[in-house]
Amino acid sequence: MMTSFFDQFMSPVYLGIPLMALAFLLPWLLFPSPAPRWLNNRLLTLQSWFINRFTSQLLTPMNVGGHKWALVLTSLMIFLISLNMLGLLPYTFTPTTQLSLNMGLAVPLWLATVLIGLRNQPTAALGHLLPEGTPGPLIPVLIIIETISLFIRPLALGVRLTANLTAGHLLMQLIATAAFVLLPLMPTVAGLTAIVLFLLTILEVAVAMIQAYAFVLLMSLYLQENV
């Protein structure tokens, strides 16, 4: 039975029960929890070092008000990296290839940053819609353009993450299919194709981490504008 390349992006269902919730919960079980010992093992030490470095790099440009978001942004970063990396394993499902999930993460966080800006500094938040020194005839047009660009931000966040991961998975499946088909016909070409697939897999590991970091970094920049 021939299946479509896009079947891998369908939400998994077992006995009529959606397994999306299971895909959300499993990554958290893989992370080690701190033990009541004075000395941690290497895995816990590496995890703590990564979280501390990421949090300090992300929150350094912000003022004190933005530091309240440290737990949310760090947890989101770890969550996205876990989902993206686990989705590269064979016979797994990547929830972050679903636009609905990415929009569900992007829209509430973006809306929270906008509401914080309107509550704390309404003049400055509304002032972003009209650059200083704008000629009078261009004021209505610029306000409309800046408003549209403001509302496009969460859409850009969700579409960027979805498109990059979907394109990478499709390309890996195309190259793997080509290597499997060419193996009995042209073993040498199939071997070269397998090498390309291996290099692409390494690239996709980097893309999985970079896209998670870009998502959280852009969210922190939106927060920085409003705190």
Beta strands, then each sheet from edge to edge (+ up, - down):
strand 1: 13-14
strand 2: 17-18
sheet 1: 1+ 2-
end
